[in-house]
Structures are given as structure tokens and as C-alpha cells.
């Protein structure tokens, strides 16, 4: 484990801790906001730093913030404790993310979905259409393939371009499989960052401000799959212009954390000069 490198290496402890808190805050704020959380970045920072609530804001939204922040800690922990991510690791992460647990066998937390799940989208004729994700009975095999891709990326990704490619592929394929009844987006945005972090870069964070383009890119890619509900093998996923468009979006989504890292490095250099 000693040969591992992280983006915060060579920073003094206090600078590192502030940087990690900043990244935790923006990652948590944006990822939960993409799912409808109403808390601002400033409120997210206050909640996580002070452990207090914001008057007038839903308790559910506070719990989502705490759950996502703990999930980030678990992501860092997985990198340090293991070179191989397991299905159980994914289930435990899902339990951490979904803080609002309903005791319902049809809405399992920490397990694959047991019912088909659907969404709606607007087609090229400006009509609303249903989309059905892969059937529950295929999820075990699809996710075993996905885990294989994840662990291969953890073992091979080194450069920034490789990290970007791995993130986009893992992110896009996980939300396309849609293995959970809820929390698929947050799980994808967490897990796809494992090879990014492992290769020594800060996480890629999808900004809430780009919600429309981000979700449209996912939907447009899924529209290119002839029968998504019948998907039974990840090799069936197309490599096309819609996939490349998502890769290019993700490249832009790196800017905020790279800027935060750059500021921390600059402060470290000033301290060394003094």
C-alpha cells in the first residue's frame, strides 16, 4: 500500500485537512443538489463543519448531506484498505448514501433492485416516452462485469486522460445499468471517482449548475441502446458520439476540484518560502 499516491500528498496536515473539507463540501453539495437537495454550498459547509441544522430546511436534506459526506470518507477508506472493490463494498456504500430507509422489501437498501425501474424522457418528436432500465434478474451479472471494469481501472489507470476515460465509462455504464431502486446517480458519481483518486488526482465533480446538460447527455446515450430493458452484457453498450460527448463534459467537470488543489499547493509553496 505504501506506493499509492494521493492528490493531497506533500501538503502539510492543516492544509491537507482544509482542502479535503473543501472538496467534501463541493462534492456533497453538487451531487445531492442534482437529486433535488435544497441546501446551498454555504449551508452544506455549515452543517458539516458545525454539525447544526438550517432552520426551515427539510430534515431529509440534512440527512442526505451527512450521508454523502460519510460516503466520501468510505471512498477514501476503500482506497487505503483494499486493491479490490467487492460487491459488499458497494452495498455498504449504498447503505451510507441512502440515509432515509423505508422498510420495504421492494425498495431494498444495500442490495440490488428487485423490481424494474423506469424514468421518462422527451424524444426527438417532443413527446414524452418511458424508459425501462435493465431487468432485476440481469443485475448480478451486469454488476459483476462492472466490478471487473472498476478493479481493472484501479490496477491500470495512471495518466490524467486514462483517469478521465475510466471515470466517464464507469459513471455512464453504472447509471445505464441502474442497479438500485434509488441512489444510482450519487453512487455512480462516488464510485467512478475511485480510479481518479487512485491515480493521484482530485475527484471529478458534476456541478449542479450543469444539471440539464449532464442529465440530457446520459439520456441521449441511453436512447442509442436499442433495448435497454433487455441489456444482458456490458459489451452490448455502444461506443459512439454520445459517449464521447459525455467524456468531454466530464473533462470540464474537473475544473472546480483542480482549482481547489491548485490553491492549496500555492499556499503550501508560500509557507515553504517563508
C-alpha positions as CSV (number, residue, x, y, z in Angstrom):
1,X,0.0,0.0,0.0
2,X,3.0,2.3,0.5
3,X,3.4,3.0,-3.2
4,X,0.0,4.6,-3.5
5,X,-0.1,8.3,-4.3
6,X,-2.9,10.8,-3.5
7,X,-3.6,14.3,-4.7
8,X,-3.0,15.7,-1.2
9,X,0.4,14.1,-0.7
10,X,3.2,16.6,0.2
11,X,0.7,19.0,1.8
12,X,1.1,19.9,5.4
13,X,-1.5,18.4,7.6
14,X,-3.5,21.5,8.2
15,X,-3.6,22.5,4.5
16,X,-4.5,18.9,3.6
17,X,-7.4,18.9,6.0
18,X,-8.8,22.2,4.8
19,X,-8.5,21.0,1.1
20,X,-10.2,17.7,1.9
21,X,-13.1,19.6,3.7
22,X,-13.5,21.9,0.7
23,X,-13.6,19.0,-1.8
24,X,-16.0,17.1,0.5
25,X,-18.3,20.2,0.6
26,X,-18.5,20.8,-3.1
27,X,-18.8,17.1,-3.9
28,X,-21.6,16.6,-1.4
29,X,-23.4,19.8,-2.3
30,X,-23.4,19.3,-6.1
31,X,-24.2,15.6,-6.0
32,X,-27.1,15.9,-3.7
33,X,-28.4,19.1,-5.4
34,X,-28.5,17.2,-8.7
35,X,-31.1,14.9,-6.9
36,X,-33.2,17.9,-5.6
37,X,-31.5,18.7,-2.3
38,X,-32.3,22.4,-1.5
39,X,-29.2,23.2,0.7
40,X,-26.7,25.7,-0.7
41,X,-22.9,25.2,-0.7
42,X,-22.6,27.6,2.2
43,X,-25.3,25.7,4.2
44,X,-23.7,22.4,3.4
45,X,-20.4,23.7,4.7
46,X,-22.1,25.0,7.9
47,X,-23.9,21.7,8.5
48,X,-20.8,19.6,8.1
49,X,-18.4,21.9,10.0
50,X,-20.7,22.8,12.8
51,X,-23.0,19.8,13.0
52,X,-26.0,22.1,13.2
53,X,-29.2,22.3,11.2
54,X,-30.6,25.1,9.0
55,X,-33.9,26.4,10.1
56,X,-36.7,25.8,7.6
57,X,-34.8,23.2,5.6
58,X,-36.1,19.6,5.4
59,X,-34.5,17.1,7.8
60,X,-34.3,14.7,4.8
61,X,-32.0,17.1,3.0
62,X,-29.7,17.4,6.1
63,X,-29.5,13.6,6.3
64,X,-28.6,13.4,2.6
65,X,-25.7,15.8,3.3
66,X,-24.4,13.8,6.2
67,X,-24.8,10.5,4.3
68,X,-22.9,11.7,1.3
69,X,-20.1,13.2,3.4
70,X,-19.7,9.8,5.2
71,X,-19.8,8.0,1.8
72,X,-16.8,10.2,0.7
73,X,-14.9,9.1,3.8
74,X,-15.8,5.5,2.9
75,X,-14.4,6.0,-0.6
76,X,-11.1,7.3,0.7
77,X,-11.1,4.4,3.2
78,X,-11.6,1.8,0.4
79,X,-8.6,3.1,-1.5
80,X,-6.4,2.8,1.5
81,X,-7.6,-0.6,2.7
82,X,-8.0,-2.6,-0.4
83,X,-6.8,-3.0,-4.0
84,X,-10.0,-4.9,-5.0
85,X,-13.5,-3.5,-4.6
86,X,-16.2,-6.1,-3.8
87,X,-20.0,-6.3,-4.1
88,X,-20.2,-6.0,-0.4
89,X,-18.2,-2.7,-0.5
90,X,-20.8,-1.3,-2.9
91,X,-23.7,-2.4,-0.8
92,X,-22.2,-0.8,2.3
93,X,-21.6,2.4,0.4
94,X,-25.3,2.4,-0.7
95,X,-26.4,2.0,2.9
96,X,-24.3,5.0,3.7
97,X,-25.7,7.2,0.9
98,X,-29.3,6.3,1.5
99,X,-30.0,7.7,5.0
100,X,-33.8,7.6,4.5
101,X,-34.5,3.9,4.7
102,X,-38.0,2.6,4.2
103,X,-38.6,-0.9,5.5
104,X,-40.0,-2.2,2.2
105,X,-38.8,-5.4,0.5
106,X,-39.4,-3.7,-2.9
107,X,-37.1,-0.8,-2.0
108,X,-34.0,-2.5,-0.6
109,X,-31.0,-0.5,0.7
110,X,-27.6,-2.2,0.4
111,X,-28.9,-4.7,-2.2
112,X,-29.7,-4.7,-5.9
113,X,-33.2,-3.7,-7.0
114,X,-35.9,-6.4,-7.0
115,X,-38.3,-4.6,-9.3
116,X,-38.0,-3.0,-12.7
117,X,-37.4,0.8,-12.6
118,X,-38.4,3.4,-15.1
119,X,-37.9,7.0,-16.0
120,X,-39.4,9.3,-18.6
121,X,-37.7,11.4,-21.3
122,X,-38.6,13.7,-24.2
123,X,-38.0,12.1,-27.6
124,X,-36.9,13.8,-30.8
125,X,-40.6,14.4,-31.7
126,X,-41.0,16.4,-28.4
127,X,-43.2,13.6,-27.0
128,X,-42.8,12.0,-23.5
129,X,-41.6,8.5,-23.5
130,X,-41.0,5.7,-21.0
131,X,-37.5,4.3,-20.4
132,X,-37.2,0.9,-18.7
133,X,-33.8,0.1,-17.2
134,X,-32.2,-3.5,-17.3
135,X,-34.3,-6.1,-15.6
136,X,-33.5,-7.1,-12.0
137,X,-32.6,-10.7,-12.9
138,X,-29.7,-9.4,-15.1
139,X,-28.2,-7.0,-12.5
140,X,-26.0,-9.6,-10.7
141,X,-24.1,-10.4,-13.9
142,X,-24.0,-6.9,-15.2
143,X,-22.6,-5.6,-12.0
144,X,-20.0,-8.4,-11.8
145,X,-18.9,-7.2,-15.2
146,X,-18.9,-3.6,-14.0
147,X,-16.9,-4.5,-10.9
148,X,-14.4,-6.2,-13.2
149,X,-14.0,-2.9,-15.1
150,X,-13.7,-0.9,-11.9
151,X,-11.0,-3.2,-10.5
152,X,-9.1,-3.3,-13.8
153,X,-9.1,0.5,-13.8
154,X,-7.8,0.6,-10.3
155,X,-4.9,-1.6,-11.4
156,X,-4.0,0.1,-14.6
157,X,-5.1,3.8,-14.8
158,X,-2.2,6.2,-14.3
159,X,-2.5,9.3,-16.5
160,X,-5.0,12.1,-16.4
161,X,-6.6,11.1,-19.7
162,X,-6.8,7.5,-18.5
163,X,-8.5,8.6,-15.3
164,X,-11.0,10.7,-17.3
165,X,-11.8,7.8,-19.6
166,X,-12.3,5.4,-16.7
167,X,-14.5,7.9,-14.8
168,X,-16.7,8.5,-17.8
169,X,-17.0,4.8,-18.7
170,X,-17.8,3.7,-15.1
171,X,-20.2,6.6,-14.5
172,X,-22.1,6.1,-17.7
173,X,-22.3,2.3,-17.5
174,X,-23.5,2.3,-13.9
175,X,-26.3,4.8,-14.4
176,X,-27.3,2.8,-17.5
177,X,-27.4,-0.4,-15.6
178,X,-29.4,1.4,-12.8
179,X,-28.8,-1.5,-10.3
180,X,-30.5,0.2,-7.3
181,X,-34.1,1.2,-6.7
182,X,-32.7,4.7,-5.7
183,X,-29.4,6.5,-5.4
184,X,-27.9,5.4,-8.7
185,X,-26.7,8.8,-9.6
186,X,-25.0,9.5,-6.3
187,X,-23.4,6.0,-6.3
188,X,-22.1,6.5,-9.9
189,X,-20.6,9.9,-9.0
190,X,-18.9,8.4,-6.0
191,X,-17.7,5.0,-7.3
192,X,-16.5,6.3,-10.7
193,X,-14.0,8.5,-8.9
194,X,-12.1,5.6,-7.3
195,X,-9.7,5.2,-10.2
196,X,-9.4,9.0,-10.5
197,X,-8.3,9.2,-6.8
198,X,-6.2,6.1,-7.0
199,X,-4.2,7.6,-9.9
200,X,-3.4,10.7,-7.8
201,X,-6.0,13.3,-9.0
202,X,-8.8,15.1,-7.1
203,X,-12.3,13.8,-7.8
204,X,-14.4,14.9,-10.8
205,X,-17.5,16.7,-9.5
206,X,-20.5,17.3,-11.7
207,X,-21.7,20.8,-10.9
208,X,-25.4,21.3,-10.1
209,X,-25.4,24.3,-12.4
210,X,-24.9,21.9,-15.4
211,X,-27.7,19.6,-14.3
212,X,-29.7,19.9,-17.6
213,X,-26.7,19.2,-19.9
214,X,-25.5,16.4,-17.7
215,X,-28.8,14.5,-17.4
216,X,-29.5,15.1,-21.1
217,X,-26.2,13.6,-22.1
218,X,-27.0,10.5,-20.0
219,X,-30.4,10.2,-21.5
220,X,-29.2,10.8,-25.1
221,X,-26.7,8.0,-24.7
222,X,-29.3,5.6,-23.2
223,X,-31.5,6.4,-26.2
224,X,-28.9,4.9,-28.5
225,X,-29.3,1.4,-26.8
226,X,-31.9,-0.5,-28.9
227,X,-33.5,-2.4,-26.0
228,X,-32.1,-1.1,-22.7
229,X,-34.6,-3.2,-20.7
230,X,-33.1,-6.4,-22.3
231,X,-29.4,-5.4,-21.7
232,X,-27.7,-8.6,-20.6
233,X,-24.0,-7.9,-21.3
234,X,-21.9,-4.7,-20.9
235,X,-20.2,-5.5,-24.2
236,X,-23.6,-4.5,-25.8
237,X,-23.1,-0.9,-24.7
238,X,-22.3,1.2,-27.8
239,X,-19.2,3.3,-28.2
240,X,-20.5,6.3,-30.1
241,X,-20.6,10.1,-30.4
242,X,-23.0,10.3,-27.4
243,X,-20.5,8.5,-25.2
244,X,-17.7,10.8,-26.4
245,X,-19.9,13.8,-25.7
246,X,-20.2,12.6,-22.1
247,X,-16.4,12.2,-21.8
248,X,-15.9,15.8,-22.9
249,X,-18.5,17.0,-20.4
250,X,-16.7,15.2,-17.6
251,X,-13.4,16.8,-18.6
252,X,-14.9,20.2,-17.8
253,X,-16.4,18.9,-14.6
254,X,-12.8,18.5,-13.2
255,X,-12.2,22.3,-13.0
256,X,-13.5,23.1,-9.6
257,X,-11.5,20.5,-7.6
258,X,-8.4,21.1,-9.7
259,X,-8.6,24.8,-8.8
260,X,-9.0,24.0,-5.1
261,X,-6.0,21.8,-5.3
262,X,-4.0,24.5,-7.1
263,X,-4.9,27.0,-4.4
264,X,-3.7,24.6,-1.7
265,X,-0.4,23.9,-3.5
266,X,0.1,27.7,-3.8
267,X,-0.4,28.2,-0.1
268,X,2.0,25.3,0.6
269,X,4.7,27.0,-1.6
270,X,4.2,30.3,0.2
271,X,4.7,28.6,3.5
272,X,7.9,27.0,2.4
273,X,9.3,30.3,1.2
274,X,8.6,31.9,4.5
